[in-house]
Amino acid sequence: MTTAGTAGTAATAGHGPLTGVRVVELAGIGPGPFAAMLLADLGADVVRVDRPGGSSLAIDPAHDVTNRNKRSVIVDLKSPDGPARVLDLAARADVLIEGNRPGVAERLGVGPEACHARNPRLVYGRMTGWGQDGPLAHRAGHDVAYIALTGTLGMIGAPDTPPAVPANLLGDYAGGSLYLVVGVLAALHHARATGTGQVVDAAIVDGTAHLSAMIHGMLAAGGWQDRRGANLLDGGCPYYGTYETADGGHMAVGALEPQFYDEFVRLLDLEDFADARRDWTRWGDLREAVAARFKSRTRQEWTAVFEDSDACVAPVLSLREAPHHPHLAARGTFTDHGGITQPAPAPRFSATPTAVRSGPARPGADTAGVARDWDAPRLVTDLPQGD
């Protein structure tokens, strides 16, 4: 694990390929803040517009890592001059991100039409669960409901138990945040080439469904059964899954290819099953044998057995253990900033390296600096001014 440097500020450090890009983030929770954090990690100057009183996320703002590398101002969008203050920022921005239900930003006076009237080049990113249209567009929801409708939640878990909830990683962040960032960057490229901004409609249901493209191809080809725990990649295969060890730990197995499988059964001393890889009729016996072997030793012992092999086996680590794994520590996959251990920015760039430049933005702490740097004096005045 590395320790992040503290030199520079979010606006001036000059780290990352998006240095010079200005982003306005209308405060929310979940996928919107994570997408804005990713843009900030890549070097963008992200200004988060917080509400008076803060968000509903029950966490100390000082520990909300999704607000790192950002700056914060407080604007009451329901006050008479609130929308004008945000529009001042939008006029000077390259990107705006919001995660309200459809129509809310418009009613607050900061929707795409109002923003584009001030800045035709603006990329307006919209992050929702259901999308901007459709029968459910105005319904409330959370990650687990969104992924449920896409068929992806139903793929996860054992066949004789309810589907396993993958935290909020699959919907909010993979199907939501990452697709919003891809869309924003594509639209930013278009805006810089043509001078024309546009609206990016990033819906978690769309992104999560898109993630299952390969599975749908396999389903159409007859290579995937439409039920849990019956397929190559969903735990149905005895050499692709997890097993408990003698001390209550777990090992992850991904020995799919023939050469990896051969190494796997050799190290488990189960070479009697060398021919069981493609024989589905023997998978039940193979699973029982593998489970019994793993239960005979501790996680640490099995880690040592597979450490220098290509059997594609690894220990299942906890969140607190992961930063100390020798490989992740050597790469600096995790970093420490302000006493908080957290994932380092990703991916990595050879010419424009990224960094954790500043800790989580405190609501409203950067108002004066943003007003100065963005030439938006209305942020620090109490009285409305003319446009």
Disulfide bonds with the S-S distance in Angstrom:
none
